[in-house]
């Protein structure tokens, strides 16, 4: 996982002197054992030299993306049972991941002047719930006997449609070759009568009046309108807008760049999604939860991306002190964040003594609090 290290060791029956390359991500380039911490997948070559004998071997360290470190707003503490503890997680973020799909060579015939066109459907399902799309790119190859009559649009799972390219190229035979249409508005404007059309361009975003397909209110000139539903069927649709000429959608592919934050919690016992603690947390992403522990519990926030995870823990301890009537009578020091248990007769010492506790349980005996003393409880008394 990104940010982690791995040890690499070379061994042989011969008395080799070892060197490693490239040096990127290595703690050293010499010796039988090195530590690798590359930021991207890297293939390392180890060379062993023993006099005139030279041998090499390679090893690839695959780096999987990992979410950022997770941290919690709450610190471990001793708390009263059934009191609400707010926990907010930060981190667990990821960015720049890509979900992609390719048709390969399909050579789909584009119908002559037909409003339905021909579609290549990509079923995307790998984008995590809660992720947001930052960029979409469609790459395609298309041939046409009258290139300026060809149109190609993208339809998203939410039903929105944008014209990627239309009315471009010559009034005659031409092609799009490895043409990339991107949602990045800093890309070049697509406006040409030349062929072949190749390179990276922003969407042509042609209006409804000049498109062969009919999309109603789903047609948009704003690429990000397509981003609201990442998973589902993305359709690349090619049209011919005038009769008498034909074309072929040779191939196409889609690349969806996304990022987001993933935080889940365990255990779910005594955990809620609202401050009133009426809605239980059961699963899924939540940056803030509310714990109302009935006993000592350790809660873990986890962000998992593929095989890589980051975690952070917080422990809320439920502690009690008891009075036994024997020496030492108290098992610990009473405090506002601890329960009090009386197992025998008790009389407060006087002198304005203040005894604090979360709650109080009397299992045996009589409890006498002198008039000048105070017993302060945040919750109830059980007798």
SVG drawing of the C-alpha trace seen along z (x, -y; Angstrom):
<svg xmlns="http://www.w3.org/2000/svg" viewBox="-38 -26 75 48">
<polyline fill="none" stroke="black" stroke-width="0.4" points="0.0,0.0 1.1,-3.5 3.3,-4.8 4.4,-1.3 7.8,0.3 8.9,3.8 12.3,5.5 14.0,7.0 16.7,9.6 19.0,11.2 20.7,14.5 23.0,17.0 25.4,19.7 28.0,17.5 29.8,14.7 28.2,11.9 28.4,8.2 25.0,6.8 23.8,3.5 20.3,2.3 18.7,0.0 16.9,-2.3 17.6,-4.1 14.2,-5.7 12.4,-4.6 15.4,-2.6 17.2,-3.2 20.4,-2.1 21.6,-0.7 24.1,1.8 24.0,4.9 22.0,8.1 19.0,6.5 17.4,3.2 14.2,1.5 11.9,0.2 9.3,-2.5 8.4,-3.6 5.4,-6.0 4.5,-4.1 4.8,-0.6 8.5,-0.1 10.6,2.8 14.0,3.1 17.0,4.9 19.6,6.5 23.0,7.2 25.3,9.7 29.0,9.5 31.6,12.2 34.8,11.6 34.0,12.0 30.5,13.5 27.6,11.0 24.0,12.1 20.9,10.0 17.3,10.5 14.3,8.2 11.5,7.8 8.4,5.6 7.0,3.7 3.3,3.0 2.0,-0.1 -1.7,-0.1 -3.4,-3.5 -4.3,-4.0 -6.5,-6.5 -5.0,-9.3 -4.3,-8.8 -7.4,-8.8 -7.6,-10.9 -10.3,-11.4 -11.5,-14.5 -12.2,-12.6 -9.4,-11.3 -9.6,-8.1 -11.1,-8.9 -13.0,-7.6 -16.6,-8.6 -19.9,-8.0 -22.0,-5.2 -24.9,-6.4 -23.4,-9.8 -23.1,-11.0 -19.6,-11.2 -19.2,-12.9 -16.5,-11.4 -15.6,-13.1 -13.1,-11.5 -11.0,-13.4 -8.8,-11.9 -9.6,-8.6 -9.6,-10.5 -8.5,-9.4 -8.2,-11.2 -7.1,-10.6 -8.4,-7.1 -9.7,-6.0 -12.5,-3.6 -12.2,-2.7 -13.6,-0.5 -12.8,0.1 -14.8,1.6 -11.8,2.9 -12.2,2.9 -16.0,3.3 -16.5,1.6 -20.1,0.6 -21.9,-0.6 -23.4,-4.0 -27.0,-4.0 -27.6,-6.3 -29.5,-9.4 -31.2,-7.5 -32.2,-9.2 -31.3,-6.2 -27.7,-6.0 -25.5,-3.2 -24.4,-2.8 -21.5,-1.3 -22.5,-0.7 -20.0,-0.6 -21.3,0.8 -19.3,-0.9 -19.7,0.5 -16.4,0.1 -16.7,-3.5 -17.2,-3.5 -20.4,-4.9 -20.0,-8.5 -17.2,-9.1 -17.3,-12.2 -16.3,-12.4 -13.6,-15.0 -13.1,-14.2 -14.4,-12.1 -12.6,-11.4 -13.9,-9.5 -11.4,-8.2 -12.7,-7.0 -11.8,-6.1 -14.4,-6.8 -14.4,-6.7 -17.0,-8.3 -17.5,-8.9 -18.6,-12.5 -17.0,-13.2 -18.8,-16.5 -22.1,-14.5 -20.9,-12.4 -21.9,-13.1 -20.9,-11.4 -22.5,-12.0 -22.1,-10.6 -25.0,-9.5 -24.5,-9.1 -26.3,-6.8 -28.3,-9.7 -29.8,-10.2 -27.9,-13.4 -26.4,-13.7 -23.6,-15.9 -22.4,-16.2 -18.7,-15.3 -18.1,-16.1 -20.4,-17.1 -20.1,-18.7 -16.3,-18.5 -13.8,-17.6 -14.1,-17.9 -17.1,-17.6 -15.9,-14.3 -14.1,-11.2 -12.3,-11.5 -11.7,-10.1 -11.2,-10.6 -8.0,-8.9 -7.5,-8.3 -9.4,-11.4 -9.9,-12.3 -12.9,-14.4 -12.4,-15.6 -14.6,-17.3 -11.5,-19.5 -12.5,-22.9 -8.9,-23.9 -8.5,-21.6 -8.4,-22.9 -11.6,-23.8 -12.7,-21.3 -13.2,-23.2 -11.6,-21.9 -12.3,-20.9 -9.1,-18.8 -8.7,-15.1 -7.7,-13.0 -8.9,-14.6 -6.6,-13.6 -5.6,-15.1 -7.4,-16.1 -10.3,-18.5 -13.1,-19.8 -16.6,-18.7 -18.2,-20.2 -21.4,-20.7 -23.6,-21.2 -27.1,-22.4 -30.2,-20.3 -31.1,-22.0 -28.1,-20.6 -28.1,-17.1 -29.6,-14.1 -30.5,-12.4 -33.4,-13.7 -32.6,-14.0 -35.1,-16.6 -34.3,-18.2 -31.5,-15.7 -29.2,-17.4 -26.7,-19.6 -23.7,-21.7 -22.3,-21.4 -20.2,-18.2 -20.4,-18.0 -24.2,-17.6 -23.3,-14.0 -21.4,-13.3 -24.1,-12.8 -24.4,-9.0 -21.0,-7.5 -22.0,-3.8 -24.2,-2.4 -24.4,-2.4 -22.3,-5.1 -23.2,-5.1 -21.1,-6.4 -23.5,-7.0 -22.6,-7.7 -25.0,-9.3 -25.0,-10.2 -27.1,-13.4 -27.6,-13.4 -28.7,-10.6 -26.5,-9.1 -23.3,-8.5 -22.1,-6.0 -19.6,-5.6 -18.1,-3.2 -17.5,-3.6 -14.2,-1.6 -13.6,-1.7 -14.1,-3.7 -13.3,-3.8 -14.1,-5.8 -12.0,-6.9 -13.7,-8.3 -11.5,-10.0 -12.9,-10.1 -12.1,-10.7 -13.8,-11.0 -13.8,-9.9 -14.6,-6.6 -15.1,-6.2 -16.8,-3.2 -17.1,-2.4 -16.9,0.7 -18.3,1.9 -21.8,0.5 -23.0,1.2 -24.1,-2.0 -23.3,-4.0 -25.6,-6.5 -25.8,-9.0 -27.6,-11.8 -26.8,-13.6 -30.1,-12.6 -29.0,-8.9 -32.3,-7.8 -30.9,-6.6 -28.5,-3.7 -25.4,-3.6 -25.4,-0.3 -22.9,-0.6 -21.6,-2.8 -19.8,-6.1 -20.1,-8.6 -17.6,-11.3 -19.4,-12.0 -21.0,-9.5 -22.3,-9.6 -21.3,-7.0 -23.4,-6.3 -21.5,-3.5 -23.1,-1.3 -19.7,0.3 -16.0,-0.2 -15.8,-0.3 -13.1,-0.9 -14.4,-2.4 -12.4,-2.1 -12.8,-4.4 -11.6,-2.6 -11.0,-3.8 -10.5,-1.0 -9.5,-1.4 -9.1,2.0 -6.6,3.9 -5.3,0.9 -6.7,-0.5 -6.1,-3.2 -7.6,-3.2 -7.8,-5.2 -9.2,-4.2 -10.7,-5.8 -11.6,-4.1 -14.2,-5.2 -13.7,-3.5 -16.5,-2.9 -15.0,-2.8 -16.5,-2.3 -15.1,-2.8 -16.6,-0.9 -16.9,-1.3 -16.5,1.9 -16.3,0.6 -13.0,2.3 -9.5,0.9 -8.9,-0.5 -12.6,-1.3 -12.5,-2.8 -11.2,-0.8 -10.2,-4.0 -10.8,-7.7 -14.4,-8.8 -14.6,-11.2 -17.2,-12.9 -16.5,-10.4 -16.7,-7.2 -19.6,-5.2 -19.9,-4.8 -20.9,-1.5 -21.6,-1.2 -21.3,2.4 -21.5,1.5 -22.6,-1.2 -21.1,-4.6 -21.0,-7.9 -19.4,-10.9 -16.4,-12.4 -17.8,-15.9 -15.9,-19.1 -17.6,-20.1 -16.5,-17.0 -17.8,-16.8 -18.2,-13.3 -18.7,-13.2 -19.8,-10.3 -21.6,-9.4 -24.2,-7.4 -24.6,-5.5 -25.5,-1.9 -26.2,-0.8 -25.9,3.0 -25.8,3.1 -25.9,0.9 -27.1,-2.6 -25.6,-5.7 -25.4,-8.8 -24.3,-12.1 -23.5,-14.7 -25.3,-18.0 -22.2,-19.9 -21.1,-17.4 -22.4,-16.9 -22.9,-13.8 -23.0,-15.0 -24.3,-12.6 -24.8,-13.1 -27.2,-10.3 -29.4,-8.1 -29.2,-6.2 -30.0,-2.5 -30.8,-0.9"/>
</svg>
